[in-house]
Amino acid sequence: MADKPQGNILFEIIIAVLAIILIFTILYPQKVWNKEDVQESMCRARMDAILNLELQYNNQVWTYSDSLEKVKDAVFADPRAVSWLDSLVIWDDLVTRDELKTLVDAKTFPQDLRTLIREKLLKGEPIRNLGQYDSLQYRLINTLKAQLEDTSGAQNALLDTNIQWTVLFGERNVENMVDAADLSKPIIRRAISAIQSDTPVEETRAWKTLYPAFYKKLEEIIQTAETSDIWEKKDLDEWKEIKRVEWEADLDTLSIEEQDSLWAQNQRELWDKAKDIVWKRDSNILWKAEKEIWPEENESMWTRIVSQKWESDRKKEWITSTTDDQEKLLSFWLSVQLADTTEMDEEIVDSTLTTIAVDTAFEAKAFFTEKRDSLWRVDLRTIRTLEYEPWLKKNNKFVTEVIENIWQNDRRITWETDAYERWLAEKNEDKSARWVELKEALWITSWSELWKDEEIKLERKNSALRKLDLSVSWAGLLPADQIESLVAGLELPNTAMIWKKLTAKTDEKGSKLYKSGMVALFRDALIEFVNACPVAKVPYLIQVQDTTVIKRVSIKCPISTTHDLSVGEYKYAVIEDTVDVEEDVLIAETMILEESDTTAVLVEEEIEEPVQEEVAPKKSSKSYVVSLRVDPITRDTTKTRLSLPANVKLFGGGTLRNHGNIDEDGKKSWQKKGR
């Protein structure tokens, strides 16, 4: 067998290398872009978390602060603020997926989860979403029911003092219940006044009369919370299948007379939905029969519309061409100027045009704009005589479409009455098929209303569960050993199941850590990431604007300018990235507010220079040079550029985007149109 020519082998090697390069140039930029998307998402999630921290801090002290540590200390010292923050922050997005996986793996499940549940119950704190594990909340409610059913009265004192009745029912409902009680008006007034002064209702003199009604209402809330035949959104498809069978079975029990009555009520609506399809079928037959006669009988109608269309389009062309033709404009203008003079020789007119062309161009254009409709009517006859008939022949397809459209609009009016009667007769011939069609149509319009009822029932159930969780102190209601026994008997997920729950794809938005009830296990670790930009690895710029009357805060992405940090007045050390990227970081000047009289003045705080400042940072071919420079006057940090390594420049994929900012009014730039 003869050997392959040397040239062929060389070509095959070149082709293979080029194929590898092609694949690399497709996959590598995508990898870089995906990394940038993750960084952008984290940057925005962290800015959003800072905003929520600042808002809660403002609720506490009526001001903002550019010190994030100060804000954290104040907010996390208030349990109610922590609860509010947990529900708003998208905790999962504060770190990368790998970093979150590391945090989850560092925990020991189910032990850590069991400890968290135990601590919350023993402290009398709401368990919130932790109640989902092994039906914990329902188990607790069952113990509450058992105490309510205890007729000995031994549990009354515990129930009275370990349930916040105002939280459970709402202050207005409590006041209404007191007002409706069989008590003297002075006692009622004193009880309501005490409740409005934050005195627990069970400590008022009216409680001995009130508690039976309160206990009864508590039983109603428990009954609502325990309702089991309620569907959730994730089960909508299954609900449709089951509900439709039940719904149709109910309809099939109707008598023939009742079915006919139901048909009579809905036949017009069904016809309105069906008539377009019926018309499409009938119009083809009718047009074939009438297309030779109708255009002749209705010529004046369609020719007027066609003529108007031609005239409108031709006028636009005429205006454009005349405006562009300066000599014609001047002729129009000159004809008016010389209208009252004697006839002039053509050479004199041409000479006059040349002389006044420059001086009168503006006047001629203004004259044409003012008089163009009149001038168009003068030219229209000549243009129509020359162009209209040839245009009709050239646009025969358009004319035919106009005729057919006019015919359709006109013919459908006379067609519908007869068509409706024929359609009814057709449906009445086969009532069983008509009944199937009617049920299908009714289901399409009915299921959404039926589902709304399910959503209302679900909200009532969830509301009852929330009220019980917030108002009942299990630490005071149950002995510690009973709580210990209950928690020890729970079947809780292990680490693998927790991670699967956190990474499962769903249509629901928000923090999965919060929805799983486990924010408390990770909050301290995650909050440490909040202050640092995921790219520049420097603190976010928090600007506090003191407008005397209204204090405002803005948060900006800190990457603003890319430059060689080894030269010029800025020299800072390189912070090694734990992955494969080295970043040059420029620490922003910290701003503090000092008030002088009534004016807020920005002052730059001196920052101690790093020890490595005099050493020029080493740059490798893989270095991303990212830095922060704050304009000393405007404090502008909005423009972002990136100095890219050679391989990224060659293969693409590296165009660091501005991650956005949150302005003084709390508006997020990334929620506006565009980036």
N, C-alpha and C positions, 0 to 999 in steps of 0.2 A: 504493500500500500504506500502510495507516494506521500511524502511529508507535505504539510501545508506550507504555502509560501510564507516567508518571514513577515512580509508586509501585512498579511491577513491577521496574524497574531497580534501585531502592533495595533491595528485598527480595533480589534476586539478588546484589547486592554484599555485603549482610549475611550471606547464606547462604555465599557463597564465603569471606568472612573467618572465619566460625565454623568452616567445614570446615578451613581452614588451621590455626586455633588448635587444633582437635581433633587433627589429625595431629601438630602440634608437641607437644602435651601427652602424646602417646603415645610419640613417638620421643625427645624430649629427656630425660625421666627415665630411659629405658632407657640412653641414652648415659652419663648420670651414674652410674647403677648399675654399668654395665660398667666404668667407670673406677675406681669404688670396689672392685670385685672384683679388678681388677688390682693395685691398691695393697695390698689385704688379702693377696693371694697373695705379693706381693713382701715385705711386712712379715714374714710368717711364714717365708718362705724365708731371709730375712736373719737372723732370730732363730735359726733352726735352724742356719745356718752358724756363727753366733757360738757356739752350744752345742758344735758339733763342734770348733771351735777351742779352746774352754775345756777340753773333755775331753782333747784331745790334749796341750794344755799341762799339764794335771794329770798325765797319764801321764809327762811328762818331769820335772816339778819337784815333784810331789805337793802341789800347792796350786792355787788359782784366783787370778785377778787381775781387778780392775775396770778395768784399763788394756788396752784392746783392742790398742793399738799394741805394747805389751810382749808380749802373747800372739802377735801376728803375727810379730814378730821371732824369737821362740823357735821357733815351729812351722815357719816356712818356712826355717829354717836346717838342718832335718833332712830329708833326701830321703825317708826312709821315712815320716815324718809327713806330708809333702806328698802322697805316693802314697796314703796312707790317707785323707787329707782329700779328695783329688780324687774318690775313689770314692763318698763320702758326700754331699757338697754338691750340691744341685740348682742348678748354675751358671746354667742357662738362665733360672731364675725370679728371679734376683737383680736383673734390670733389666727394663724394658718391652721389648716386641718391637721397637719402633722404635730403642731404645737399643742392643739387641743387633745389629740390622741395621747401625747406624752402625759398631759395632766390627768387624763382619765386612767391611764395605765398605772399612774403613781398611786392611785387610790386602791383600797382593798374592798371590793364589793363582794357580797352584800353587807359586810360588817359596817363600813362607813355610812352607808345609807340607813342601816338599822340604828346606829348611834345618833344620826341626825334626827330621825323620827322620834326616838326616845327623848332626846333633849328638848325638842319642841313641845312634846306632850307634858313632860315633867315641869316645864317652865310656864305652862298655860298659854303658849303662843299658838296662833293659827297654823295649821299644817298645810293649808292651801293645796297645791297640786300633789303633795306627797300622799294625800288621801286616796289617790288612784291605785296605789300598790296593794294588791291582795284585798281590794275592797275595804281598806282601812277605815274610811270615813263612815261607811255603812255599818261596820262593826261597832264603831263608837256610838253611832246613832241608836243601835240596838240596845246598848247599855243605858242610854238616856231614856228610851221607851220603857225599859224594865223599871227604872226608877219612877217614871210617871205612873206606871200601873200599880206601884206599891201603895195599897190603900191604907197601910198602917200610919202613914204620915211621917214616918221616920226620916224620909228623904227630903221633905219639904224645905227644911232649913238650907240644905245643900243646894237644892234647885234654885231657891230664892236668891242666894248670894253669889252663885257661880254662873249665873246667866245675866248678861247685860241686856236687859229687856229693851232699852231704848235702841241699842244697836240691832237687836233682833227684829223689832217691829217698825222702827223709825220713830223719831220724836213726835211727829204730828199724829201718828196713829195712837201712840201711847196717850197723848193729851186727849184725843177724841174718846178713847176708852175710859179715861178718868172722868171726862165730862159727862159721859153717858151712864156712869155708875149710879146706883141707888144710894146716894150720899147727900148730905146737906150741902148747900151751895158754899158756905164758908170753908168746909173741909175740902171741897173740890178746888176752890180757888187757891187755898194754901198748898194743896198737892201739886197743882199745875205750876204754881210759882216756884216750888221747890225743884220740880223737874227741869224747869227752864234755867235754874241756877246750878244745874249739873248734879243735883242730889238724886241718887238712885231711887226709882219708884218704890222698891221694896222697903225703903227706910221711911216712907211717908206713913201717916196714920191711916191713909186710905187702903193700904195694901191688904189688910185682912178681908176687905170686901172685894178687892180687885183680883186677887190671885186665881180664883177659879176660872175667870174669863181669860186671864193670861195663859193659864195652863191649857185651856181648850184651844186657844189660837196657836200655842206651841205645838200641840198635837196635829193641827192642820198643816203646819209648815213641815213637820216630820213626814206626814203622809205624802205631801207634794214631793219632798226630797227623795222618797223611796220609790216613787213611781217608776215602774220597770218597762212598760210597753211604749217606750219613746225611742225614736230613731235619730241618729246623728247624720251629719252631712256626708260623711264618708260611706254611709250605707244607703245612699239615695237610690242607686240602681237596684239594689236588692229590695228596697221598700217599694219601688215602682212595680216590680214583678208581683210581689205578694199582694200589695194594695189593689192592683188592677183586677186580680182574680176575685178578691172580695167585693170590689166595687161593681164588677160586671155581674157577679152572682146576685147582688142586691137588685140590680136593674132588671135582670131576667125574671125576677119574681113578679114584675108588673103585668097586669092583664093586657090583652090586645087593645082594649079601649084606651088604657093609660099610655101604651106605647104609641098609639096613633096621636093622642093628645100631645105627647112629648115631641113627636115628629112635627106636628102642626106649629108648635112653639118655636122650633128651630129651623124649619125648612127654608125660610127666607135667608137666614144667616148662612146656611149651607149652600144655597144657590149663589150668594154673593162670592163665596170662595170657589165655587165650581164654574161660574159663568165664563171666566177667562179661558179656561180649557175648552169649554163647549164652543165658544166663539171662534177659537183658533181652528177647531175642526170644521165648523159650519162656514166660516168666512172663505175658506179655499174653494168650496163648492159654489157659493154665491158669487164670488168674484169671477170665476170661470164663466158663469152664465150671464153676468152683467157688464163685463169689462169692455164689450164692443159697443154697448148702447149708452151706458151711463156717462162716459166722457163727453159725448156729443150733446146729451141733454143738459149737462151741467158745465158747459164750456166756459161760460162767463165766470163761474166760481173759481175753477182751477187756473184759468188764464190770468185772472187778477192776482192770485197769490204768486204764480210763477213770475209775472211781470214785475211785481213789487220786489221779489227777491233779486231779479236781474238788475233792476234799477238801483236798489240799495248797494249791491256789490259794485256796479259800474260807477256809481257816484263816488265811492271811496277811491277807486282807481283814478278817476278824473281829478279829484281834489289833490291827490298825491302827485300826479304827473304835472298838473298845472302849477302847483306850488314849487316844484323843482324846475320848471321852465321859466326862467327869469324874464325872457323876452316876451313871453305870452302875458305874464303878470303886468309888465310895463305897458303892453298894448291895451289891456283892459283899463289900466289907470289913465293912459293918454287919451283913450276914446272918450272918457268922461271929461277930461280937461279941455278937449278941443270940440266938444259937442256943439257949442254955440258959435263956432267960427266957420268961415267959409271952407269949402273943400280945399285940401292941400295936396300938392304934388307928392308922390310916393317918396321921391328923393329927399324932400324937405322933412317928411315924417320920419324916415330912417335917420336922418341927421339929428333930428330933435331927440329921438330915442337914445342915440349914442351920447348926446350931450348930457341928458338928464338921468341916464341910467344909474350912475353912482349916487346922485343926490336924492333920487326919488324911489330907490329900492324899498326902503322901509315903508313909505307912504303907499306904494303899490301893493305890498303884502298886506298892510292893514286894510286897504280898500277891498282887496279880494276876500279877506276873512269876513268882512262885514257884508259883502254883497254876493258871496259865492252861491247861495241858494237861488238867487234871481238869475245869476249868470248861468247856473247849471240848467235851469228851466229853458233858457234861450238855446243852449247847445243840445238839450235832450232830444228834440225832434230829429235833428240831423243824425245824431249818434244812433237813435233807435232805428231809423230808416236803413242805416248802413249795417248795423250789427245785430239787431234783435233776432231776425229770422235765421241767420247763420248760427247764432248762439243756441237757438232752440234745437236745431238739427244736431249740433255738436253735443248737447246735453240732454239727449233724448231719454237716457236712463234716469236722470234726475227728475225730468218732467213726469215720467211714468210713476216714479215713487211718490211724487207730490199728489198725483191723481189718485193713486191707490190709498194713500193716507187720508185724503179728504173723503174718499168713498167709505173707508172704514169708519171714520168718525160719524159720518152721516147715516150710513146703513145700519150701524149697530143700534141706533136709537129705535128704529122701526123693527129690528130683529128681536129685541130682548123680550118683549111681551109674549110673542108666540113661542119663543124658545123656552121661556120659563114654564109655560103650560105643557109643552111637550116633555120637558125634563120631569115635571111632577107626575105626568101620566106614566112615564118610563119607570120612575121610582115606585109608584103604586102597584105596578104589575107584579113585582117581586118584593113583598114586604119583609121577608126574612133577610134578604140581602140588604134591604134598606135599613133594617134594624142593626145589622152589623156595622154598616157605614155610619149610622147615627152614634152608636156607642164609641166608635173610633174617634169621631169628631168631638164628642162630649168629653172623652178622656183627655184629649190634647188640651182642651181649655180648662178642665177641672183639676188635673193633678197638681198644678202649681198652687191652687187655692188650698187643696188638701194638705200639701206640703207646708204651707204657711202655718196651718194649725199645728203641725208637728213641731215646727220651729218655735212657736209660742209656748207649747208644752215643755219643750226642752229648755227654753230660757227660764221658765218658771221653776223647773226642777233645779237648774244650776243656780238660780237666784236663792232658792231655799237652802241649798247646800252651802253657798257662800255665807249666808246669814248665820247658819248654825256654826260654821267654822269660826266666824269672827266673834260671835257672841258667847259661845260656851267655853268655859275654862275647865278642861278635862283634868288638870292638875288638882283643882279643888273639888271636882265632882267625883273622881275615882281615886281609890287608894293607890299609893305608889306601886305596891306589889301587883295590883291588878293591871296597871299600865305596863309594868315590866313583863308580866306574863303575856299580855296581848301583843306587845312588840316582838317578843321572842318567838312567838308562834307564826309570825308573818312569813310568807314565802316571797323573797325579794330577788330581783335579778342580779346576775353576776356581771363581771366587767365586760364580757363579750356581748351580753344582751343589752347592757347600758349603751355601749358604743353603737350597736346596731340601731337602737332607738334614736340616738342623737344624729345618725347619718342617714336615716330612712328618708326617701324622697316623698314629700307631701306638697299639696297645694297651699297649705297654711303658712302664713307669714309670721314673723316674730321669732323670739329666742326659743329654741328647743330645750335648752338648759332650764329655762324658766318653766316651760310647759311640763317638763319632767319633774319639776319641783326641786332640782338639785343645785340651784344657783349658789346656795349657801356653802356648798362643798368646794366651789371653785372661785367664788367671788374675790377673795383676797389675792389669789394668784393672778386672776384675769385683770383686776383693777390696776395691777402694777404695769401692765402693757399700755394702758390708756394714754399716758402722757407722751409717749414716744412715737414719732412718725415712723411707719414701717420701712421707709426708704432711707431717709436722712438720719434716722436714729437720734434725733434731737427733739427736745420738747416742743410741743405746738406753741405757736404764738397766740397768747390770750391777751386781747386788748380790751381794757376797760375805759369806756368813754363816759365821763361825768358831765352830764348836761344840767347839773344842779337839780332840776326838777325830776328828770328821769335818768337813771343810770342804765347804761347798756353795755353789752359785752359782745365781742366778735371773736371768732376762732378761725385761724387761717392755716392752710397747708404750708409748712415751713420751707419747702424747697423752692428757692426763687431764682438763683443765678448760678451758672456753672462757670468756673474759672480755674486757672492753675493756682492751687493753694501754695505752691512752693515759691511763688514770686509775689511781689507787691506787698502791701501793708498787712494782708491777712495770711497768717501761717499757723496751721493747726495740725495736730497729730492725726494719723490715720487710725481709725477704729476698725479692727478686723471683723469681718462678717463671719458668722459661724457656718455659713453654707459654702459659697465659692466666690464671694464678691467682697472686694475691699472698697470702703467708702471713705472719702475725705469729708470731714464734718466741720462745719463752721458753726460755733455756738452763737446763738442770737444774743444781741444785747437785750438785757432784761429791762423792761420799762416799769417805772413806778409812778404813781400819781402824787403830786404834791400840790396842795391848794394854796394859792396866793390870792388873798382877798376873795373875789368871786370867780376867779379864772383858774381852770385846771391846767397845769403846766406839765408837759412830759419831760422827765429827767432821766438820763441814762445812768444806770447803776454800774459801777466799775466791777469787772469780773476778773478774778485772779487768773493769770495766764497759765496755760498748761506748761509743765516742765519741758515737754518735748517740742516746744514752740520753735526753737531755733533750728531744729533738725528738719531739713526739707523732706517731706513725705515721699517715699518711694512709690513709683507708679509701675504696675506691671501691665502687660497687654490685656489683662482681664479686669482692670480696675474700672469701676463706674465712679466718675468724679461727680459727686452730688454734694451741694453745700447750700447753706442758708445765708443770705445777706439781707439785712433789713436796712432800707433807706433811712438814714438818720432824720430826714425831714418828714417824709410821707409815711414811713413805716410800711411801705409797699412790699408785699410778698406774693404777688399774683403771677408773675411771669416765671415759667419753668423751662429750663433747657438741660440737656444731658450730654456730657462728653462721653462718647461711646468707645468701647474697645474695637480694635480693628476687625475682629471676626463678626461683630454685630453690624458694623458699617458695611462689610462685604456681603453678608447674607441677609441683612434686614432684621426687623423685629424689635428694635430698640428705639422707641420714641416716647420717653417718659411723659405722661400727661400731667397736667395740673390737676391735682386731686380735688380741688374745690375749696370753698370756704363757707363759713356761716357768718352772716353779717349781723349788725347790731340789732336788727329786728327779728333775729332767729330764723331768717330765710336761708335755705340751703341752696348754694349755687348749682349743685348737681341735680336739683329738682326742677330747675328752669329748663327751657327748650335748648337743646344742644348741650355741649360739655361746658 
